[in-house]
Amino acid sequence: QVDKIAELVARWYYCTLSQEKLCRPIVACELGRMYNKDAVIEFLLDKSSDKALVEAASHIRSIKNVTELNLADNPAWSGDKESIKGDKYDDIQCARFICPVVGLEMNGRHRFCFLRNCGCVFSERALKEIKTEVCHRCGVPFQEEDVIILNGNKEDVEILKKRMEDRRLKSKLEKKSKKCKSAESTSQQDTSEESPGPSKVKNGKDCINSTSREKRQIIFTKSSDNGSSSVPGKVNKGSSSTTKRSIADSEEKSEAYKSIFTSHSSAKRSKEECSNWITHTAYYF
């Protein structure tokens, strides 16, 4: 038969994976087993074939499957065994950690549990006596499913295993639904980019209207040219009058433009106003 005290010491004082003494940071899995965080990281990084033979951590697939424990130190704990020289009695019952609410020692004789959301560790008696939906230590809300018993019996492990499987199935379904939604949103964006919006439709109508007007103008000019060729007499009179007007307007514009410069006739002076090229100007005297 296995010694009960030795079994309690192995569960509560040593890492389940590396069988080394528990030292902070301490983590716990979804089945309530405690590990050193360094040992879990080494196990996840190890890709050898012997990794599959380890049953204690076969359910740990990533660091997200493990929560870091927020433990309360026991003021009565004197220290590790290595610090004792041998002339003192080593009390195995004295635990390193206690329940922060009730004060029970976490030595295996009392049932302890932790909250999966925040990692705070309490005794089961504290959670039963003070029934709340908020953590006693940090104030994070939790549910009954988030309470995981540390080092429970076979029945507790089976219940925790079912909860773990259900939780993982839910997470997979949520990921698939998110992927489907993201794919649908991207397809909708592509279709919206391909289909023209209201502003684009309006611009297209304006362009069509402008092109139709230009075509009408071109047709009108062509018809007027055809009319002039069909009726030469009338059109020649109108065209001659328009050409005379355009020539007169151009002459008037040209004279107004030429009057700006000194070479224009209006800018020239008479002989009386002109000065002698040797003497000063007439205006000087």
C-alpha positions as CSV (number, residue, x, y, z in Angstrom):
1,Q,0.0,0.0,0.0
2,V,1.1,3.5,-0.8
3,D,1.9,5.6,2.2
4,K,-0.8,8.4,2.4
5,I,1.6,11.0,3.8
6,A,4.2,10.3,1.1
7,E,1.4,10.6,-1.5
8,L,0.2,13.9,-0.1
9,V,3.7,15.3,-0.1
10,A,4.3,14.2,-3.7
11,R,1.1,15.8,-4.8
12,W,1.2,19.1,-2.9
13,Y,5.0,19.8,-2.6
14,Y,6.4,18.5,-5.9
15,C,5.8,19.2,-9.6
16,T,3.7,16.5,-11.3
17,L,5.7,16.7,-14.5
18,S,9.4,17.1,-13.4
19,Q,9.0,15.7,-9.9
20,E,11.0,18.6,-8.6
21,K,10.0,20.8,-5.6
22,L,7.3,23.4,-6.4
23,C,8.7,26.9,-6.7
24,R,7.2,30.0,-8.1
25,P,5.9,30.6,-10.7
26,I,3.5,27.6,-10.0
27,V,0.8,26.8,-12.6
28,A,-2.2,24.4,-12.6
29,C,-3.9,22.6,-15.5
30,E,-7.6,22.2,-16.1
31,L,-7.6,18.9,-14.2
32,G,-6.2,20.4,-11.0
33,R,-2.6,19.2,-11.2
34,M,0.2,21.6,-10.1
35,Y,3.4,22.1,-12.1
36,N,6.4,24.4,-12.2
37,K,6.0,26.8,-15.1
38,D,9.5,26.2,-16.4
39,A,8.8,22.4,-16.6
40,V,5.6,23.1,-18.6
41,I,7.5,25.4,-21.1
42,E,10.2,22.8,-21.5
43,F,7.6,20.1,-22.1
44,L,5.9,22.2,-24.8
45,L,9.1,23.1,-26.5
46,D,10.3,19.4,-26.5
47,K,9.5,17.7,-29.8
48,S,10.9,14.3,-29.1
49,S,9.0,11.0,-29.3
50,D,9.2,10.4,-25.5
51,K,6.9,13.4,-25.0
52,A,3.9,11.3,-26.0
53,L,4.6,8.8,-23.2
54,V,4.1,11.5,-20.5
55,E,0.5,11.0,-19.3
56,A,0.7,13.7,-16.6
57,A,0.8,16.5,-19.2
58,S,-0.7,14.9,-22.4
59,H,-3.7,17.2,-22.2
60,I,-1.6,20.4,-22.1
61,R,-1.3,21.5,-25.8
62,S,-0.3,25.2,-25.2
63,I,0.5,27.6,-22.4
64,K,-3.1,28.8,-22.5
65,N,-4.3,25.5,-21.1
66,V,-2.5,26.4,-17.9
67,T,-3.2,29.2,-15.3
68,E,-0.7,30.7,-13.0
69,L,-1.7,30.4,-9.4
70,N,-1.9,33.4,-7.0
71,L,-1.0,31.8,-3.7
72,A,-0.9,33.3,-0.2
73,D,2.2,32.6,1.8
74,N,2.0,30.9,5.2
75,P,3.7,33.1,8.0
76,A,4.4,29.9,10.0
77,W,6.5,28.3,7.3
78,S,10.2,28.4,8.3
79,G,11.8,27.5,4.9
80,D,13.0,24.7,2.7
81,K,14.5,21.5,3.9
82,E,17.9,22.5,2.6
83,S,18.2,25.4,5.0
84,I,17.8,23.0,8.0
85,K,21.1,21.5,9.0
86,G,19.5,18.4,10.6
87,D,19.3,19.3,14.3
88,K,15.6,20.4,13.9
89,Y,12.4,18.5,13.4
90,D,11.0,18.9,9.9
91,D,7.3,19.3,10.2
92,I,5.7,18.0,6.9
93,Q,2.3,19.1,8.0
94,C,3.4,22.8,7.9
95,A,2.5,24.0,4.4
96,R,4.1,26.8,2.5
97,F,0.8,28.3,1.4
98,I,-2.6,28.9,3.2
99,C,-6.1,30.0,2.4
100,P,-6.3,33.8,2.6
101,V,-9.9,33.8,3.8
102,V,-10.1,31.0,6.4
103,G,-6.4,30.4,7.1
104,L,-6.3,26.7,6.4
105,E,-2.9,25.3,5.4
106,M,-2.6,23.8,1.9
107,N,-1.0,20.5,3.0
108,G,-3.4,18.1,1.3
109,R,-5.6,17.4,4.4
110,H,-8.1,20.1,3.2
111,R,-9.7,20.5,-0.2
112,F,-8.4,23.5,-2.1
113,C,-9.5,25.0,-5.4
114,F,-8.5,27.8,-7.7
115,L,-10.4,30.1,-10.1
116,R,-9.6,29.7,-13.7
117,N,-10.2,33.4,-14.6
118,C,-7.8,35.0,-12.1
119,G,-5.8,32.0,-10.6
120,C,-6.5,32.9,-6.9
121,V,-6.4,29.8,-4.6
122,F,-8.9,29.3,-1.8
123,S,-10.1,26.4,0.4
124,E,-13.3,24.8,-0.6
125,R,-14.7,25.6,2.9
126,A,-14.2,29.4,2.3
127,L,-16.1,29.3,-1.1
128,K,-19.0,27.3,0.5
129,E,-19.3,29.5,3.6
130,I,-19.0,32.8,1.8
131,K,-21.1,32.3,-1.4
132,T,-20.4,35.1,-3.9
133,E,-20.0,35.4,-7.6
134,V,-16.9,37.6,-7.2
135,C,-13.3,36.6,-6.2
136,H,-12.6,37.3,-2.5
137,R,-9.1,38.5,-3.3
138,C,-9.1,40.4,-6.6
139,G,-12.8,40.9,-7.3
140,V,-13.0,39.2,-10.7
141,P,-16.4,37.6,-11.4
142,F,-16.6,33.8,-11.8
143,Q,-19.0,30.9,-12.3
144,E,-19.2,27.4,-10.9
145,E,-17.5,26.0,-14.1
146,D,-14.5,28.3,-13.4
147,V,-13.8,26.6,-10.0
148,I,-11.2,23.8,-10.4
149,I,-10.3,21.6,-7.5
150,L,-6.6,21.0,-6.9
151,N,-5.5,17.4,-6.7
152,G,-9.0,16.0,-6.5
153,N,-10.1,12.4,-6.4
154,K,-11.1,10.3,-9.5
155,E,-14.7,11.6,-9.6
156,D,-13.5,15.2,-9.5
157,V,-11.0,14.5,-12.3
158,E,-13.7,13.0,-14.5
159,I,-16.0,16.0,-14.0
160,L,-13.1,18.4,-14.8
161,K,-12.2,16.4,-17.9
162,K,-15.8,16.7,-19.2
163,R,-15.8,20.4,-18.6
164,M,-12.4,20.8,-20.3
165,E,-13.7,18.9,-23.4
166,D,-16.9,21.0,-23.6
167,R,-14.9,24.2,-23.3
168,R,-12.5,23.2,-26.1
169,L,-15.4,22.3,-28.4
170,K,-17.1,25.7,-27.7
171,S,-13.8,27.5,-28.5
172,K,-13.5,25.6,-31.8
173,L,-17.0,26.4,-32.8
174,E,-16.5,30.1,-32.0
175,K,-13.3,30.2,-34.1
176,K,-15.1,28.6,-37.0
177,S,-18.0,31.1,-36.8
178,K,-15.6,34.0,-36.6
179,K,-13.8,32.7,-39.7
180,C,-17.1,32.4,-41.6
181,K,-18.1,35.9,-40.6
182,S,-14.8,37.4,-41.6
183,A,-15.0,35.6,-45.0
184,E,-18.6,36.9,-45.5
185,S,-17.5,40.5,-44.6
186,T,-14.6,40.4,-47.1
187,S,-16.8,39.1,-49.8
188,Q,-19.4,41.8,-49.1
189,Q,-16.6,44.4,-49.3
190,D,-15.4,43.1,-52.6
191,T,-18.9,43.2,-54.1
192,S,-19.5,46.8,-52.8
193,E,-16.2,47.9,-54.4
194,E,-17.2,46.3,-57.7
195,S,-20.7,47.7,-57.8
196,P,-20.9,51.5,-58.3
197,G,-22.3,53.7,-55.5
198,P,-24.9,56.4,-55.9
199,S,-22.2,59.1,-56.5
200,K,-20.7,57.1,-59.3
201,V,-24.1,56.6,-60.9
202,K,-24.8,60.3,-60.8
203,N,-21.5,61.0,-62.4
204,G,-22.2,58.5,-65.1
205,K,-25.5,60.2,-65.8
206,D,-23.9,63.6,-66.0
207,C,-21.3,62.2,-68.5
208,I,-24.0,60.7,-70.6
209,N,-26.0,63.9,-70.6
210,S,-22.9,65.9,-71.6
211,T,-22.0,63.5,-74.4
212,S,-25.6,63.6,-75.7
213,R,-25.5,67.4,-75.7
214,E,-22.2,67.4,-77.6
215,K,-23.7,65.0,-80.2
216,R,-26.8,67.3,-80.6
217,Q,-24.5,70.3,-81.2
218,I,-22.5,68.4,-83.7
219,I,-25.6,67.2,-85.5
220,F,-27.0,70.8,-85.5
221,T,-23.8,72.2,-87.0
222,K,-23.8,69.5,-89.7
223,S,-27.4,70.2,-90.5
224,S,-26.7,73.9,-90.8
225,D,-23.8,73.2,-93.2
226,N,-26.0,71.0,-95.3
227,G,-28.7,73.7,-95.4
228,S,-26.2,76.2,-96.6
229,S,-25.1,73.9,-99.4
230,S,-28.7,73.2,-100.4
231,V,-29.7,76.9,-100.5
232,P,-26.6,78.8,-101.7
233,G,-28.2,82.2,-102.3
234,K,-29.7,82.8,-98.9
235,V,-26.9,81.3,-97.0
236,N,-24.2,83.3,-98.9
237,K,-26.0,86.6,-97.9
238,G,-26.1,85.6,-94.3
239,S,-22.5,84.4,-94.3
240,S,-21.3,87.6,-96.0
241,S,-23.0,89.8,-93.4
242,T,-21.5,87.7,-90.5
243,T,-18.0,87.9,-92.1
244,K,-18.3,91.7,-92.4
245,R,-19.3,92.0,-88.8
246,S,-16.5,89.8,-87.6
247,I,-13.9,91.8,-89.7
248,A,-15.2,95.1,-88.3
249,D,-15.1,93.8,-84.7
250,S,-11.6,92.5,-85.2
251,E,-10.5,95.9,-86.7
252,E,-12.0,97.8,-83.7
253,K,-10.3,95.4,-81.3
254,S,-7.0,95.8,-83.1
255,E,-7.1,99.6,-83.1
256,A,-7.9,99.6,-79.4
257,Y,-5.0,97.3,-78.8
258,K,-2.7,99.4,-81.0
259,S,-3.6,102.6,-79.2
260,I,-1.8,101.3,-76.1
261,F,1.6,101.5,-77.8
262,T,3.5,104.7,-78.8
263,S,3.7,103.6,-82.5
264,H,0.0,104.3,-82.9
265,S,-1.2,107.5,-84.7
266,S,-2.9,108.8,-81.6
267,A,0.4,108.7,-79.7
268,K,2.3,110.7,-82.3
269,R,3.0,114.4,-81.7
270,S,2.7,117.2,-84.2
271,K,5.7,119.2,-85.4
272,E,5.1,122.0,-82.9
273,E,5.1,119.6,-80.0
274,C,8.2,117.8,-81.3
275,S,11.5,119.1,-79.9
276,N,14.7,119.9,-81.7
277,W,17.2,117.1,-81.6
278,I,20.0,119.4,-80.6
279,T,18.3,121.7,-78.0
280,H,16.0,120.9,-75.2
281,T,12.4,120.2,-75.7
282,A,9.9,123.0,-76.2
283,Y,8.3,122.1,-72.9
284,Y,11.6,122.8,-71.1
285,F,11.6,126.5,-72.0
